Amino acid sequence: MNILITGGTGLVGTRLTELLLEQGHSVWHLSRKTQQRGNVKTFVWDIDKGIIDEEALIGADYIIHLAGAGIADERWTPDRKKEIIDSRTKSLALISQKLKTLPHKIQGFVSASGIGFYGADTGSAIITEASQAGNDFVAECCILWEKAADQIANLGIRTTKLRIGIVLTDKGGALPKMAMPTKFGFGAPLGNGEQYLSWIHIDDLCKLFIHALFTPIVQGIFNAVADSPVNNRTFNQILAKVLNRPLWLPNVPSFVLKTIFGEMASIVLGGNKVLNNKLKKETSFTFLFDDLEIALRDIFKK
């Protein structure tokens, strides 16, 4: 099959590309520049100018949407907030606009979203796909992201939206930043340590994207998280155990994190206890890593 990926060179896209190629599929990326990346064919698009190489859409069998500016890469100025939202929504608007007029054979579309849909902090409340949306910036971003994905569904294309938790990998994202202090013996819980972390191993996430892509009955919204959300304190304890390092410092106070990160501190001071019950009930998907310690030992090869 020909799989077209937006954001294919990002953290998840890179690993997903590897797995799809291993399965014998053709993987295509949309990029601002034409360049050869091994066995991956690159098509050019310019979201701001409304330009896209139409051959990518005409020839694709499936589309995966991962494109989006990193939500935790920079402080949330008004301009940065707009960039975060636009990078996710304008890209989908462009694709749907082109698909309305082009002959295509697309059988399925899978879009990333985030558990931030429910808000940055839902405390210890159990969260399912039926839970209400939040009302902060992270929630607004995910709400608009999913509404943009609905434009593809409205074209009659089977659409799946994965609300992704914290992706665990040593290649980037949150985990290396969380692990660095612990590696040097300065690990500590953040804030009160009670905020929940709902996580997923990157290989399970990529496996889930592939499962959603090729399983005709899978559509709609699913929480992409492992079975066992843990609070920040427990996460750091398990991380220290895996890395064989002490965890003896007092918690990092909330005001320190707010001073450093501003509004973006809500990402680490808040938390969500998210369950994947719908995934288990409505699909045949199985996790490779549903235990945090096993997942971390695989990542750090301990």
Phi and psi in degrees as a GROMACS rama.xvg file:
@    title "Ramachandran Plot"
@    xaxis  label "Phi"
@    yaxis  label "Psi"
@TYPE xy
-98.839  113.323  ASN-2
-106.854  118.358  ILE-3
-97.855  125.115  LEU-4
-120.29  128.347  ILE-5
-91.4087  141.638  THR-6
70.3636  30.0918  GLY-7
-70.9133  -16.3468  GLY-8
-98.1949  4.74369  THR-9
-78.4764  -173.096  GLY-10
-58.7377  -53.2987  LEU-11
-74.8246  -41.1416  VAL-12
-60.2429  -37.5989  GLY-13
-63.9027  -47.9173  THR-14
-68.6236  -39.5188  ARG-15
-62.8977  -40.242  LEU-16
-60.1325  -44.6002  THR-17
-58.3128  -46.6537  GLU-18
-67.6448  -39.1368  LEU-19
-66.6606  -39.5219  LEU-20
-65.1313  -38.4764  LEU-21
-61.6692  -30.6531  GLU-22
-83.0919  -1.4819  GLN-23
92.8398  8.64584  GLY-24
-83.7705  159.055  HIS-25
-90.2849  127.009  SER-26
-111.703  127.864  VAL-27
-116.759  142.296  TRP-28
-115.644  147.551  HIS-29
-97.5703  129.981  LEU-30
-145.412  160.561  SER-31
-71.8578  -22.792  ARG-32
-129.85  144.991  LYS-33
-76.6296  122.499  THR-34
-156.353  148.876  GLN-35
-88.7175  125.791  GLN-36
-121.725  79.5785  ARG-37
61.192  -122.605  GLY-38
-91.0664  8.2833  ASN-39
-96.3436  126.991  VAL-40
-87.6564  135.118  LYS-41
-111.283  130.937  THR-42
-112.342  148.366  PHE-43
-93.7514  140.011  VAL-44
-144.433  156.319  TRP-45
-136.709  103.118  ASP-46
-63.0439  -43.017  ILE-47
-64.0699  -34.8825  ASP-48
-91.6658  -3.82526  LYS-49
70.5004  31.8246  GLY-50
-110.489  137.678  ILE-51
-151.86  139.441  ILE-52
-67.5468  108.954  ASP-53
-63.8161  -23.8805  GLU-54
-61.1676  -29.6163  GLU-55
-63.3402  -40.2071  ALA-56
-80.2726  -34.9867  LEU-57
-67.9698  -37.1459  ILE-58
-92.3917  -11.3555  GLY-59
-75.3414  143.646  ALA-60
-94.4422  -31.8849  ASP-61
-143.73  155.314  TYR-62
-128.581  136.214  ILE-63
-118.854  128.497  ILE-64
-107.559  109.706  HIS-65
-120.599  -7.80973  LEU-66
-61.4168  140.03  ALA-67
164.764  138.598  GLY-68
-63.7781  141.786  ALA-69
-59.2396  124.737  GLY-70
-72.2936  -22.0469  ILE-71
-114.455  15.881  ALA-72
-79.8343  -30.2711  ASP-73
-141.481  162.74  GLU-74
-62.5645  149.895  ARG-75
-85.2034  75.5327  TRP-76
-75.165  163.912  THR-77
-55.7269  -39.7137  PRO-78
-66.4074  -39.5312  ASP-79
-67.4856  -39.0726  ARG-80
-60.3374  -43.1978  LYS-81
-63.0441  -40.7561  LYS-82
-63.5629  -41.5005  GLU-83
-60.8521  -45.1017  ILE-84
-72.2429  -47.312  ILE-85
-61.5236  -37.6442  ASP-86
-63.9801  -24.3189  SER-87
-91.9923  -36.5637  ARG-88
-94.3294  -40.3124  THR-89
-65.6806  -33.7239  LYS-90
-63.2226  -41.2488  SER-91
-71.6021  -34.9938  LEU-92
-62.0218  -39.4055  ALA-93
-65.4233  -45.3817  LEU-94
-62.6504  -46.4692  ILE-95
-65.4864  -37.628  SER-96
-61.3824  -43.1695  GLN-97
-70.6308  -38.5409  LYS-98
-65.3146  -24.9687  LEU-99
-62.6182  -29.0195  LYS-100
-111.301  -11.5506  THR-101
-96.9959  145.852  LEU-102
-72.8337  128.293  PRO-103
-145.791  168.73  HIS-104
-128.968  28.208  LYS-105
-68.8056  124.558  ILE-106
-98.1692  -18.9702  GLN-107
-165.2  152.406  GLY-108
-136.083  129.686  PHE-109
-124.043  125.413  VAL-110
-115.276  138.346  SER-111
-71.5268  149.55  ALA-112
-145.506  -162.248  SER-113
-146.608  156.146  GLY-114
-68.7249  -7.98196  ILE-115
-61.8349  -12.6707  GLY-116
-51.7322  -35.07  PHE-117
-84.5406  -2.48665  TYR-118
106.895  155.092  GLY-119
-67.3463  -27.1122  ALA-120
-141.439  112.706  ASP-121
-117.225  16.3756  THR-122
62.0668  -136.703  GLY-123
-99.5056  8.39612  SER-124
-64.0597  139.9  ALA-125
-77.6312  126.358  ILE-126
-109.887  129.308  ILE-127
-125.278  178.611  THR-128
-63.0106  -18.9715  GLU-129
-85.2496  -7.62468  ALA-130
-68.0479  153.338  SER-131
-70.8279  155.292  GLN-132
-71.8826  154.379  ALA-133
-81.5898  -175.184  GLY-134
-131.27  21.2703  ASN-135
-103.786  -173.972  ASP-136
-64.2554  -42.4277  PHE-137
-60.0136  -42.6098  VAL-138
-64.5066  -44.1905  ALA-139
-57.4265  -42.9776  GLU-140
-59.6155  -47.3923  CYS-141
-69.121  -37.1561  CYS-142
-61.0564  -47.8957  ILE-143
-67.88  -34.9334  LEU-144
-59.7792  -48.2868  TRP-145
-70.1519  -35.8311  GLU-146
-63.1616  -36.9528  LYS-147
-64.828  -38.2748  ALA-148
-65.4596  -28.937  ALA-149
-63.4292  -22.857  ASP-150
-62.4425  -33.2144  GLN-151
-72.9059  -42.4806  ILE-152
-60.8123  -35.7147  ALA-153
-66.9835  -13.2922  ASN-154
-87.6284  2.05546  LEU-155
87.9221  14.0414  GLY-156
-94.7057  130.045  ILE-157
-58.096  123.77  ARG-158
-123.988  133.395  THR-159
-124.963  136.408  THR-160
-120.057  124.217  LYS-161
-105.883  115.352  LEU-162
-86.1924  102.918  ARG-163
-89.464  137.885  ILE-164
-86.2942  -159.074  GLY-165
-70.4592  120.954  ILE-166
-86.431  122.085  VAL-167
-95.5813  118.155  LEU-168
-161.039  153.501  THR-169
-90.4459  4.44631  ASP-170
-88.7713  -8.98396  LYS-171
158.347  -169.312  GLY-172
77.981  -151.197  GLY-173
-76.9223  -36.8395  ALA-174
-60.6644  -47.8717  LEU-175
-58.5196  -36.0458  PRO-176
-68.9178  -37.2671  LYS-177
-71.9134  -33.5057  MET-178
-81.3942  -24.9046  ALA-179
-58.3069  -49.7671  MET-180
-60.3695  -38.4888  PRO-181
-64.9221  -40.4119  THR-182
-58.9435  -32.7048  LYS-183
-95.9104  9.17546  PHE-184
82.9109  17.6629  GLY-185
-119.75  26.0432  PHE-186
-69.8429  147.281  GLY-187
-162.161  147.591  ALA-188
-62.5841  156.275  PRO-189
-103.552  139.405  LEU-190
60.5454  -134.123  GLY-191
-83.8243  -7.14737  ASN-192
77.9933  -1.03717  GLY-193
-92.9281  -11.2166  GLU-194
-68.3115  138.509  GLN-195
-83.6132  144.418  TYR-196
-115.485  117.759  LEU-197
-102.969  117.579  SER-198
-124.687  168.346  TRP-199
-154.838  136.167  ILE-200
-67.2553  139.721  HIS-201
-59.3321  -34.084  ILE-202
-68.3291  -36.7376  ASP-203
-66.3275  -39.5994  ASP-204
-63.5414  -46.1913  LEU-205
-65.0888  -38.7193  CYS-206
-62.2466  -36.8003  LYS-207
-68.833  -40.9441  LEU-208
-57.4536  -44.7598  PHE-209
-66.1534  -41.299  ILE-210
-61.5215  -45.0894  HIS-211
-65.676  -33.8006  ALA-212
-65.3646  -46.5115  LEU-213
-103.302  4.21948  PHE-214
-106.849  105.044  THR-215
-56.5751  -29.6973  PRO-216
-81.0629  -8.92176  ILE-217
-88.3  113.276  VAL-218
-157.909  161.379  GLN-219
98.8042  -154.797  GLY-220
-106.768  134.775  ILE-221
-138.371  140.01  PHE-222
-77.8331  119.403  ASN-223
-96.7253  78.1025  ALA-224
-139.712  156.341  VAL-225
-75.2622  178.651  ALA-226
-72.2481  -24.6341  ASP-227
-125.643  81.8265  SER-228
-63.2067  142.98  PRO-229
-130.971  159.411  VAL-230
-81.4425  169.727  ASN-231
-60.6753  -37.928  ASN-232
-63.6838  -48.7934  ARG-233
-63.5432  -40.3136  THR-234
-57.5155  -46.8274  PHE-235
-68.2119  -33.2089  ASN-236
-65.1855  -44.6834  GLN-237
-67.2845  -40.8804  ILE-238
-60.3506  -44.6497  LEU-239
-63.6147  -38.5841  ALA-240
-63.2801  -45.6027  LYS-241
-64.1637  -40.0274  VAL-242
-84.4654  -3.15825  LEU-243
56.6846  49.8261  ASN-244
-128.802  155.73  ARG-245
-75.1258  157.636  PRO-246
-134.059  87.401  LEU-247
-125.152  -9.85746  TRP-248
-73.2431  154.646  LEU-249
-68.8802  162.852  PRO-250
-57.6062  147.133  ASN-251
-75.9901  120.162  VAL-252
-61.4941  149.206  PRO-253
-61.1  -38.7627  SER-254
-65.6809  -29.6325  PHE-255
-66.3666  -44.7742  VAL-256
-66.3383  -37.2201  LEU-257
-67.127  -35.9071  LYS-258
-66.0359  -40.7417  THR-259
-74.5972  -45.0745  ILE-260
-106.175  -11.7158  PHE-261
66.599  -141.901  GLY-262
-59.5195  -28.9802  GLU-263
-65.462  -14.9477  MET-264
-61.2606  -18.892  ALA-265
-59.9087  -24.4697  SER-266
-65.4423  -40.0716  ILE-267
-95.2771  -24.5401  VAL-268
-85.9404  -23.2132  LEU-269
-92.7347  178.932  GLY-270
-171.563  165.486  GLY-271
-140.622  133.218  ASN-272
-98.4224  87.1146  LYS-273
-101.781  134.782  VAL-274
-106.809  156.39  LEU-275
-111.945  29.9848  ASN-276
-56.5974  -38.7359  ASN-277
-64.5156  -37.51  LYS-278
-60.3121  -41.034  LEU-279
-73.7125  -37.1916  LYS-280
-75.6241  -37.4104  LYS-281
-105.014  -6.82971  GLU-282
-134.644  170.179  THR-283
-100.826  16.9361  SER-284
-67.6478  138.973  PHE-285
-126.571  144.211  THR-286
-86.3915  143.655  PHE-287
-80.5662  -33.998  LEU-288
-132.668  98.0677  PHE-289
-112.821  10.3027  ASP-290
-123.47  129.502  ASP-291
-61.6755  -45.0466  LEU-292
-62.5498  -41.9569  GLU-293
-64.0836  -40.475  ILE-294
-63.1381  -44.8412  ALA-295
-68.2904  -36.7883  LEU-296
-66.3843  -34.4213  ARG-297
-66.8636  -43.8224  ASP-298
-65.0768  -44.1127  ILE-299
-94.3896  1.11077  PHE-300
53.173  47.168  LYS-301
